[in-house]
Amino acid sequence: MSEGVSVQLGLVLGDIRVQEVVRGDGRVEYTVLQPGGEVFEAADGYLRSLTAGTSRTYAYLLVDYLRWLVMECLDFSTATIADLERYMGAVGAEYPGPFGQPWRQDKEPYGQSTLEVAAACLKGFYLFLAKRGVGIELAEALDQKRLPTTVDRRRAFLGHTLQSMPANPLSPTKKVRRRHPKMLPDGAKQGLPTTLRWARDRMIVSWLSDGGFRIGELLGLHMVDLHLRKNAECGECREHHVHICHREGNVNRCRVKVKDAWELKNGVMRGGTVRRVSPGMVHTYFDYMTTEYPSQARHGMLLVQLQGPRAGEPLATAAARGMLRRAGVRLDLDKVLPKEFRHSFTSEVLDAADGNAMIAKEAGGWRSAAMVDEVYGHVDVHDPMFVAALKRTWNL
């Protein structure tokens, strides 16, 4: 093991497994170990070619596939396209023929998005191996092309010149995107703060409600990211705002999905994703900072643990999710999830903006206005005007 690298302990023998590797600068990487503890060289080389967030996701998907190969008495270097299609059928994709013994019997089949990611992982793995002379025929079978769609041309720079797009024969059949994502339960935004003891927790609820943050974005904030004053030195927004910045070295391992470039120069943060902050968010921030934030904290992160042996250390997403879950139970609500705040926020902004998807896109930090319009740009089936129109149609 090279200097400046540590491996998380917890010995597991007899099966292929994912191993977490923590580097000296705080970066976390992932590799795959064989049953005897040796590095799985092919998988390790592939994961090293990926970014940290992708590496973690692909590592677990790849291990699942490698374990399936062992059960099927196959080798990754001699597998065929038919074998990969059978595997995708075993984990939940539609497959027209028998796919062998049941797999992951104690777990649910992969969902649509996970199947798509698994297909991309396997294709990337075999294209990576083909560059090293392994599985060339399989890589050629996977490296297919298709005609570009209108959406492809719209998203691409000089899209009108596109002649073809990469295709993946392992990708599952596209399903209709859910047009009605689960919103917060009625009364959750008003009731949750009344059940919370800590100012930190009330701040989390406020920032999720009014800012539409992803949970990783919120818990990954540093003090230097906050410009909670007008006309801040960054010059990128005249009002109160924050800069959402992706950092691989966060102590709590929170990462940002949208990785816009940023820089900290002369103590002033610039770049990242700029998000406006409401007066209510500013109020809960100062309440938290003046009553609970530990003065001895040196990591620079915003949200910290307040009790226990790790008091003062950055708060993890699991702790925030648990806090919301327990608060929901106290209010006799369904399970409250962080993403429900984001869904509700986007829907409310879109309604307030008279259906302007660009405004909702910028307010919530979405990448695509078309996606916002597709998922949230619909009439609420319980809206009084919608109900009245139906009643008139039905002569009620």
Solvent accessible surface area in square Angstrom, and as a share of the most:
residue,aa,sasa,rsa
1,M,168,0.75
2,S,72,0.46
3,E,176,0.79
4,G,43,0.42
5,V,23,0.13
6,S,63,0.41
7,V,46,0.27
8,Q,83,0.37
9,L,175,0.87
10,G,58,0.56
11,L,140,0.69
12,V,80,0.46
13,L,111,0.55
14,G,65,0.63
15,D,58,0.30
16,I,9,0.05
17,R,23,0.09
18,V,26,0.15
19,Q,23,0.10
20,E,33,0.15
21,V,17,0.10
22,V,31,0.18
23,R,50,0.18
24,G,66,0.63
25,D,95,0.49
26,G,29,0.28
27,R,90,0.33
28,V,4,0.02
29,E,46,0.21
30,Y,14,0.05
31,T,12,0.07
32,V,0,0.00
33,L,19,0.09
34,Q,64,0.28
35,P,55,0.35
36,G,56,0.54
37,G,31,0.30
38,E,103,0.46
39,V,59,0.34
40,F,24,0.10
41,E,129,0.58
42,A,19,0.15
43,A,0,0.00
44,D,15,0.08
45,G,22,0.22
46,Y,8,0.03
47,L,3,0.02
48,R,158,0.58
49,S,72,0.46
50,L,48,0.24
51,T,86,0.50
52,A,18,0.14
53,G,24,0.23
54,T,50,0.29
55,S,5,0.03
56,R,114,0.42
57,T,63,0.36
58,Y,31,0.12
59,A,0,0.00
60,Y,115,0.44
61,L,19,0.10
62,L,0,0.00
63,V,6,0.03
64,D,14,0.07
65,Y,0,0.00
66,L,4,0.02
67,R,81,0.30
68,W,0,0.00
69,L,5,0.03
70,V,98,0.57
71,M,61,0.27
72,E,36,0.16
73,C,120,0.72
74,L,61,0.30
75,D,67,0.34
76,F,40,0.17
77,S,44,0.28
78,T,102,0.59
79,A,8,0.06
80,T,69,0.40
81,I,50,0.25
82,A,50,0.39
83,D,19,0.10
84,L,0,0.00
85,E,63,0.28
86,R,47,0.17
87,Y,2,0.01
88,M,6,0.03
89,G,6,0.05
90,A,13,0.10
91,V,2,0.01
92,G,36,0.35
93,A,16,0.12
94,E,144,0.65
95,Y,63,0.24
96,P,140,0.88
97,G,28,0.27
98,P,124,0.78
99,F,70,0.29
100,G,48,0.46
101,Q,104,0.46
102,P,86,0.54
103,W,48,0.17
104,R,55,0.20
105,Q,150,0.66
106,D,128,0.66
107,K,119,0.50
108,E,138,0.62
109,P,91,0.57
110,Y,26,0.10
111,G,43,0.41
112,Q,45,0.20
113,S,77,0.49
114,T,47,0.27
115,L,8,0.04
116,E,55,0.25
117,V,53,0.31
118,A,3,0.02
119,A,0,0.00
120,A,45,0.35
121,C,1,0.00
122,L,3,0.01
123,K,23,0.10
124,G,22,0.21
125,F,0,0.00
126,Y,1,0.00
127,L,52,0.26
128,F,25,0.10
129,L,6,0.03
130,A,24,0.18
131,K,165,0.70
132,R,147,0.54
133,G,52,0.50
134,V,49,0.28
135,G,19,0.19
136,I,88,0.45
137,E,147,0.66
138,L,11,0.05
139,A,4,0.03
140,E,117,0.52
141,A,35,0.27
142,L,0,0.00
143,D,70,0.37
144,Q,83,0.37
145,K,129,0.55
146,R,99,0.36
147,L,146,0.73
148,P,17,0.11
149,T,70,0.41
150,T,93,0.54
151,V,67,0.38
152,D,19,0.10
153,R,91,0.33
154,R,162,0.59
155,R,176,0.64
156,A,37,0.28
157,F,184,0.77
158,L,99,0.49
159,G,6,0.05
160,H,138,0.62
161,T,72,0.42
162,L,40,0.20
163,Q,145,0.64
164,S,51,0.33
165,M,44,0.20
166,P,82,0.51
167,A,22,0.17
168,N,30,0.15
169,P,46,0.29
170,L,7,0.04
171,S,53,0.34
172,P,18,0.11
173,T,97,0.56
174,K,157,0.67
175,K,137,0.58
176,V,135,0.77
177,R,117,0.43
178,R,156,0.57
179,R,99,0.36
180,H,88,0.39
181,P,14,0.09
182,K,86,0.36
183,M,64,0.29
184,L,21,0.10
185,P,27,0.17
186,D,141,0.73
187,G,44,0.42
188,A,0,0.00
189,K,62,0.26
190,Q,132,0.58
191,G,15,0.15
192,L,0,0.00
193,P,44,0.27
194,T,112,0.65
195,T,36,0.21
196,L,12,0.06
197,R,174,0.64
198,W,58,0.20
199,A,3,0.02
200,R,26,0.09
201,D,7,0.04
202,R,73,0.27
203,M,0,0.00
204,I,1,0.00
205,V,2,0.01
206,S,20,0.13
207,W,0,0.00
208,L,0,0.00
209,S,10,0.07
210,D,58,0.30
211,G,1,0.01
212,G,0,0.00
213,F,1,0.00
214,R,45,0.17
215,I,17,0.09
216,G,13,0.13
217,E,4,0.02
218,L,1,0.00
219,L,2,0.01
220,G,3,0.03
221,L,2,0.01
222,H,28,0.13
223,M,51,0.23
224,V,61,0.35
225,D,0,0.00
226,L,15,0.07
227,H,7,0.03
228,L,22,0.11
229,R,109,0.40
230,K,123,0.52
231,N,113,0.58
232,A,7,0.05
233,E,104,0.47
234,C,10,0.06
235,G,67,0.65
236,E,76,0.34
237,C,27,0.16
238,R,186,0.68
239,E,57,0.25
240,H,48,0.22
241,H,0,0.00
242,V,0,0.00
243,H,0,0.00
244,I,1,0.01
245,C,4,0.02
246,H,27,0.12
247,R,33,0.12
248,E,47,0.21
249,G,39,0.37
250,N,7,0.04
251,V,97,0.56
252,N,21,0.11
253,R,95,0.35
254,C,5,0.03
255,R,53,0.19
256,V,6,0.03
257,K,146,0.62
258,V,14,0.08
259,K,104,0.44
260,D,39,0.20
261,A,93,0.72
262,W,89,0.31
263,E,90,0.40
264,L,85,0.42
265,K,116,0.49
266,N,141,0.72
267,G,59,0.57
268,V,25,0.14
269,M,0,0.00
270,R,79,0.29
271,G,21,0.20
272,G,14,0.13
273,T,23,0.13
274,V,50,0.29
275,R,5,0.02
276,R,144,0.53
277,V,8,0.05
278,S,30,0.20
279,P,117,0.73
280,G,35,0.34
281,M,0,0.00
282,V,24,0.14
283,H,129,0.58
284,T,24,0.14
285,Y,27,0.10
286,F,103,0.43
287,D,47,0.24
288,Y,0,0.00
289,M,50,0.22
290,T,105,0.61
291,T,93,0.54
292,E,38,0.17
293,Y,40,0.15
294,P,21,0.13
295,S,105,0.68
296,Q,120,0.54
297,A,20,0.15
298,R,195,0.71
299,H,53,0.23
300,G,29,0.28
301,M,1,0.00
302,L,0,0.00
303,L,2,0.01
304,V,0,0.00
305,Q,46,0.20
306,L,35,0.17
307,Q,107,0.48
308,G,51,0.49
309,P,146,0.92
310,R,152,0.55
311,A,52,0.40
312,G,11,0.11
313,E,74,0.33
314,P,8,0.05
315,L,6,0.03
316,A,41,0.31
317,T,39,0.22
318,A,76,0.59
319,A,45,0.35
320,A,1,0.01
321,R,103,0.38
322,G,4,0.04
323,M,11,0.05
324,L,0,0.00
325,R,105,0.38
326,R,130,0.47
327,A,0,0.00
328,G,1,0.01
329,V,100,0.58
330,R,130,0.47
331,L,55,0.27
332,D,135,0.70
333,L,43,0.21
334,D,94,0.49
335,K,118,0.50
336,V,2,0.01
337,L,46,0.23
338,P,4,0.02
339,K,120,0.51
340,E,0,0.00
341,F,1,0.01
342,R,10,0.03
343,H,31,0.14
344,S,10,0.07
345,F,28,0.12
346,T,1,0.00
347,S,25,0.16
348,E,88,0.40
349,V,30,0.17
350,L,4,0.02
351,D,102,0.53
352,A,91,0.70
353,A,21,0.17
354,D,138,0.71
355,G,45,0.43
356,N,65,0.33
357,A,17,0.13
358,M,107,0.48
359,I,87,0.44
360,A,1,0.01
361,K,36,0.15
362,E,104,0.47
363,A,32,0.24
364,G,1,0.01
365,G,10,0.09
366,W,33,0.12
367,R,158,0.58
368,S,31,0.20
369,A,21,0.16
370,A,61,0.47
371,M,36,0.16
372,V,0,0.00
373,D,70,0.37
374,E,77,0.35
375,V,10,0.06
376,Y,7,0.03
377,G,32,0.31
378,H,43,0.19
379,V,91,0.52
380,D,78,0.41
381,V,73,0.42
382,H,146,0.65
383,D,48,0.25
384,P,107,0.67
385,M,157,0.70
386,F,67,0.28
387,V,54,0.31
388,A,40,0.31
389,A,43,0.33
390,L,59,0.29
391,K,99,0.42
392,R,172,0.63
393,T,101,0.59
394,W,149,0.52
395,N,140,0.72
396,L,150,0.75
